[in-house]
């Protein structure tokens, strides 16, 4: 599935694609809400969950790595370096 095929899906189809094709990368909390980041093929999907009811309220998809910036502070470079050695 490519980025444009994903964009053409309705919300239920996007949820199905994330469940079946998505690789969970990490999560973060922003303004009290939980944001989960997934990779599908060569693009990313962020699912935003409401903190009050835990329901996914928004699905953002993007190809540009610049949108990964909010997640970068969670990556421990020491762990990555030790994995490469």
Secondary structure, DSSP 4 states (H G I P E B T S, - for coil): --HHHHHTS-HHHHHHHHHHH-EEEEEEEETTEEEEEEEETTEEEEEEE-TTT--EEEEEEE--GGGGHHHHTT--HHHHHHHH-
